[in-house]
Amino acid sequence: MKRRTFVATSGTALLAGCNSGGNEAPEGTPATEVTDSTSVNEQTTSSGEVGKIDIVETNWVTESESAEFLIQNIGEGPTGSLTLVARWYDDEGIYIGNDQISLPTLHSGKSWSIRVENTVPFKVADYDAYVDYESQYTYDELDTRSVDIDEEIPAITGIVSHEQEGETAINILAVTYNSGWITHIGSVTDTRIPDPDWRFYIPLSQVGVYEDSVGDELELMFTVG
């Protein structure tokens, strides 16, 4: 599975005010560029289309304390796990540590707005950031008989069917979006499902900065075995 890394510096705003998904991006301070720090074959493998992550914009929320990042998948397929790493520097340009936030996947054309708090024990003067990610997410197709979303908890319940013989292990990853912005994620795994039908329950956690509601779009991705 391919891994790629993209780097951005503080104040970067390559596409301030717009993005390829048609969503309005947070305002930022224009700066230099986002560069690909690795040399990776761009061809799609036999397992499916690949995702491609771009740091569209970054700016201080509270100077020296927290920074905000707008990330997009501009590729043709969903990514695997991705980790945003914010690296902090003091007023002499000396590296003083980093903070990280991860997602299990980001679908093609979708965006993630995230805020990273500085936790290093030094005064921060500047930062840069990169995203390390897997360019593909492989999952299985299963028959979902019903799905219900409880926005107050928030959580998802439903029934999924499989055609495996005997006891089966299934992982379900749930991702919700609102107008193309990722809002919540959740997952559940059972390693010994005895019947062809499984009524599941998935608690959701908010991962988007601006979206408190669960959203209007739900993706369920299944991994069997």
N, C-alpha and C positions, 0 to 999 in steps of 0.2 A: 504494500500500500504506500503510495507516494506521500511524502511530507514536504510542505513548502513553508517558507518563512518570508514575511513581508515586514518592512521596517518603516516607521514614520517618526518624525521629530516633532517637538512641541510646537504648536501653532499651525500645523499643517492643515490646509483646507483645499484640496485639489478640486472638489466639486461642491463648494459651499452653496447651500440653498437648493440643491437638486441632486438627484441620483438616478441610476438606471432603472430603479423600481418605481419611479414616479412619486416618491415620498418626499415631503419637505424635510430637509436636513437642518439640524441646529446650526446657528451662525457660529463662525469661527474666524480665526485670523489667518489670511492666506500666507503660505510659506513655500517651501521648496518642492518636495516631491516625495512620493512613496516609491521605494526601490525594492526590487526582488533580490534578496541576499543569497539565493541559491540558484544553481543551474539545474533545471529539472525538465525532463522530456514532457512536452505538453500533449502527447498523443493519448487518446482514450484507450484504456485497457479493455479486455474482453468482459470485465465485470460490470461495465457501464460507463456513463458519462461522468466527467470529473467536475468538481467544484473549484472555484478560484476566488480567494479572499483578497479584498482590497480595503485598506484603511482609508476611508473617504475623507474623514475630517477628525481633528483632535484639537482641543483647547483646554485651558485652565477653567475649572469651575470655581474653586477658591485657590488663588495663587499660593504655591508651596504646600498645599494640603490635598487637593484632589483634582483629577483631570478627567475629561469626558472624551469618549471615542465613538465614532460612527463607523461601523464595519459592514461591508456588503459582500454577498456571494455573487460575483459577476460571471461565474462559470455556468456550464450547462447542466450540472447535476448537484446533488447534495454533498456537502463535505462530511467527513468523519469528525472526530473530536477536534476542537480548536481551542487554543489557549492564548489569551492576550496577556503579554508581559509588559508592564510599565517599568522602565528603568529610571531611577532618580539620580541626580547629580547635585553637588554643592556649588557654591559660588565660585569655586576654583576649577570647576569642570571635572571634579573627581567623582567617580562612580561610588554611590553609597548604598546601593541595594535595589530591590525590585519588589513589586506586588503583582499577583497574577489572578486572573478570572478565566474560567473555562466554560465551554458549552459542548454538549455531545454531538451536535450537528447544526448546520445552517443550510436551508434549502436554496436552490437557485433563484435569484432575483429577490431574495429576502435581505432584510437589514437588521442590525443589532446595535442599539444605542446603550452604552454602558459607562458607568462612572467608577473610577478606581481611586480609593483612598490611600494616601501615603501613610505607611506604618513604620518607616525607618526612623531610627533614633537620632537623626541629624536634620539640620535645616536644609530644605530642598530649594534649589534655585532654578533648576531646569530638568527636563525629562525627554526621553524618546520612548518608542514602543515598537514591538513587533508581535506578529501573530504566527504561531507555529500550529500547523494543522495537517490533518490527513485529507487528501484530495478526493476521497471516495467514501461513501457510506453504503455498505452492503446489507440488505435486509430482505426478508421473505414476505411473500404475499399470503395473507390469511383472510378468511371470510369473517367479517365483523357483522354480527347479527343485529346489534343495537349499541348505541352510544348516547350517554346523557352527561351533560356538563352542569355541575353545581358551582355557580360563580361566587357564592358566598363563602364556601369553605377555603379555597376553591379545589375542586377535584373532578375526576372523570370516572364514570362507571360504564360498563358495557359487557357484552358477551362476544367472545371470539371462538371460532371453531377451527379445528385442525384435522388432518387426515393421517396423522402418524399412528403407527401401531404401538400399543403399550403405553407406558408412562412417558410423558414428553416434557422437556424443559422449554419454556417460552419466556423471552424478555419483551416487554412492550415499552417503547419510548414514545411519549406524548409531547408534542410541541404545538403551541398555539401562537397565532399571529393576528394582528389588527392592522389592516390596510398595508400589509407587507412588512410590518415591524414585529419582530419576535417579542412575545410578552411573558409567557410562562413555559416551563418544562416540568416533566415528571416521568418516572419510570417505575416499573414493577417487574419482578422476576419470580417465577415458580419453577422449581427444578423437577417436580414429579407430579405432573397433571394427569390424573388417571382416566379422565373422560374426554371425549372429543370436543365438548363444550366447556368453556371456562368463563365464569362471571368475575371480572376483574375490577379492582379499585385502584386509582392512581391519584395520589395527592399532588397538587401542582405548586411550584415555587416561582415567584416573579423574578424574571431576569432582565426585563426591559426597564429603562430609567423612567420613561414618561407614561407607561401604560399600566394602570392599576387594574383595569378590566381584563378578563381572560382573552377577549378578542373574538373575531368573527370567522376564523379559519383554524381548523384542527388537522394536524398530521399525526397518524398512528403508524409507527414502524415496528415490525415484528422480527425477532430473531429466534429461530427454532433450533433446539439442540444444544 
